[in-house]
Structures are given as structure tokens and as C-alpha cells.
Amino acid sequence: MKRLFISDCEGPISKNDNAFELASQFLPNGDRLFATISKYDDIIAYILKRPGYRAGYTLKLILPFLKAFDVTDQMIREFSAQNLMLVSNAAGMLQYIGKIAHAFIVSTSYEHYIKVLCKKLSFPYENTYCTKMSLDHYELAEGENKKLKQYSLEISRMPVLEITQDVKSLEDFPTEQRAIIHRLDEIFWNEIPEMKIGLIFQNVMPVGSGEKAEAVVATVEKLGTGLRNVMYIGDSVTDVEALRLVAKNRGLAISFNGNRYAVANANIAILSEDSIITTLIADVFCRFGREEALSLVQNWSRDELKDCRANEILLSRLLETYPTELPKARIVSRENVDALSRESTEFRKRIRGEAVGGLG
């Protein structure tokens, strides 16, 4: 029976953060607006743990602002196509893995972006999960355009929210930060829902952290296999529940240039500019299983790799791509998780840029 390879999109396959880039392109101070809402998203999901809220809902919360500034579905499609940035050898990775395993992409990204990516990579769109939405289907009532632009300006001018290691509840935040969270609560859960555009919050369901885990389960059931046969690769807060689910059930959970959330819930942390390392580990997992893949990483050195059970052609490509120093691959443990998280986060920022790399 073929094993199951499931990957997040932005991070392991592409370098984009499409929603952040859309906000930056089409909204005044959109980068700051998105960063504030993204941090608010992290706080609600993992500090406040509000029922019914899941990490990744930032992609829902920014939609009224995109609508207010006249963004259309066609504009999103064109922008996504023009700005697609792939991780080196990602196309070859998916092509190779598609021959030895059932390959799926599970992404929080909007469907516009995923369709563009699938076309570029010749990857079957039906093997993807992503956030379905159409801005063109919604309308603004009179006066909503102006009000939403005021909210956009207000949020973009807010001081940056920060989550420190000692923050465990709302009361642990400084007074100023609590006031910001309270104001964002009012905007997103009281004021915008009363608008006509508020319907978009009811109808759009981002593929956030919980939905990604559900997609993994649904795919496993569809193919009649078990979670132990799954390799899942992700990089952010929206991958936490899927990584945790796969790791708990003896599958293989991998962080690829992940932030601290992803690294803490993975079996393996990869730091790499190239997808060839993912292909190599996936090949060993698909042919020999989890323990052999873990053993490969446990003995991650040029000398040890020469005697491993990896595909010789893939191994040769890895060594040619990295003639001096191999990309980093480490087993995540209690002893090294903090140091790995810091190193991976810094590497992530270098590869994807400070703004994108710093997002949850």
C-alpha cells in the first residue's frame, strides 16, 4: 500500500505568504494591518483558546478590508500568478513523491493562489484542501466602505502585540496590550458582524489548524489507510494540530523552516533552502517506514549518508546541491526543542524575509 505524503503549501513548497502579500499590495499599511491581525489570531487561538476559533482565521478577518478597497477575485488571481515563488526543486519533489505515494496539499491559502500553484506545478487541484471564498459574491451596504477604511487605519496604527514566553492568559498581558485585544474584539466580533459584509465571516471557513488536522483524517479515511502511514510537513501555527495528530499516531511529522509552534510539535526539524532534502526523507519513509526515516536523520552526516538506504540518485543530488555543508535535519527532543526553535525561526526569516518569517 502506498503511503501518504501531505504538505502545507506556503513554506515547504512556496516562499509566499499570499494573504500577507495581498494585504501589503492592496491595503494602505497592509503589512502592518496583517501583522497585527495575525498576532491577534495567535493570541485568541493559543493563549485565550476561545471555543470555535482556530489558528489561521486571519484569512477570514482581512476579507472585509480587501472588499472595502475594491479588490476582486480576478485581481487576486493575477497577483498570485505574477508573484508565485517556489522553494527550489519543489516541482521535482512533488513529481517524484507523486509516483511513490499519495500526495496532497493542505493549505490555509485562498483557492485563487492554490489553483495558480497547481497549474504551475501540474499538481491535481482535487488533491488539495484550501480556503474557499469569492470576494465578488459579497456587497457593501452604504457607508460600510468608509467605516471599514477607518477600521483599517485604526488597526494599522496600533502598537505591535507581543507574546512572550511567560504569557499564559489575558491577565498576563500589559494593560496597553489588553486594551488593544479588547478593541480588536469589538471590531471583529461586534461591529463588523452587524454590517452587510459581516456575512463573509459566517460563510468563509479558512483551512486553519483544526481544519488541517480534519483534512488529514478525511484523506486517511478516504484512502483506507492509517495515520501511521502519513508523513506531514508544515511550518507554522496552522500546522500544529496536524503535526501533533500525525506524531501522536506514529506517523512522521516534519517542520520545514518552521516557527516555534511547528518545531515544538514535529518529530524532525529541517532547515533548508531546497526541497531535495524533503524528497530524500519522504522517499525513505515511503519505502521503509517511520523508523528508517528517523534513523536517516539521526545519522545525518556526509559519511553516514553514503551507507544509508536512500535512493542513490536522490542522495547524489543532495550531495551535489550541498557540496560542503549539508542542510540541517535534526530529531526534535525535549533537550533541543528550544534551541532548534530559535535557530529555525531565524533561518525562516532569512529565507522568507523578516516580515513573513515573523508571522505565526
Secondary structure as GFF3:
##gff-version 3
##sequence-region A 1 360
A	DSSP	beta_strand	3	7	.	.	.	ID=ss1
A	DSSP	alpha_helix	18	26	.	.	.	ID=ss2
A	DSSP	alpha_helix	30	42	.	.	.	ID=ss3
A	DSSP	pi_helix	43	48	.	.	.	ID=ss4
A	DSSP	alpha_helix	58	61	.	.	.	ID=ss5
A	DSSP	alpha_helix	63	68	.	.	.	ID=ss6
A	DSSP	alpha_helix	73	83	.	.	.	ID=ss7
A	DSSP	alpha_helix	90	100	.	.	.	ID=ss8
A	DSSP	beta_strand	101	110	.	.	.	ID=ss9
A	DSSP	alpha_helix	111	121	.	.	.	ID=ss10
A	DSSP	three_ten_helix	125	127	.	.	.	ID=ss11
A	DSSP	beta_strand	128	131	.	.	.	ID=ss12
A	DSSP	three_ten_helix	135	137	.	.	.	ID=ss13
A	DSSP	alpha_helix	144	156	.	.	.	ID=ss14
A	DSSP	three_ten_helix	170	172	.	.	.	ID=ss15
A	DSSP	alpha_helix	175	186	.	.	.	ID=ss16
A	DSSP	pi_helix	187	191	.	.	.	ID=ss17
A	DSSP	three_ten_helix	192	194	.	.	.	ID=ss18
A	DSSP	three_ten_helix	196	198	.	.	.	ID=ss19
A	DSSP	alpha_helix	199	203	.	.	.	ID=ss20
A	DSSP	alpha_helix	209	223	.	.	.	ID=ss21
A	DSSP	three_ten_helix	227	229	.	.	.	ID=ss22
A	DSSP	beta_strand	230	234	.	.	.	ID=ss23
A	DSSP	three_ten_helix	237	239	.	.	.	ID=ss24
A	DSSP	alpha_helix	240	248	.	.	.	ID=ss25
A	DSSP	beta_strand	252	256	.	.	.	ID=ss26
A	DSSP	alpha_helix	260	264	.	.	.	ID=ss27
A	DSSP	beta_strand	268	271	.	.	.	ID=ss28
A	DSSP	alpha_helix	276	288	.	.	.	ID=ss29
A	DSSP	alpha_helix	290	298	.	.	.	ID=ss30
A	DSSP	alpha_helix	302	305	.	.	.	ID=ss31
A	DSSP	alpha_helix	312	321	.	.	.	ID=ss32
A	DSSP	beta_strand	328	331	.	.	.	ID=ss33
A	DSSP	alpha_helix	337	352	.	.	.	ID=ss34
A	DSSP	alpha_helix	354	357	.	.	.	ID=ss35
###
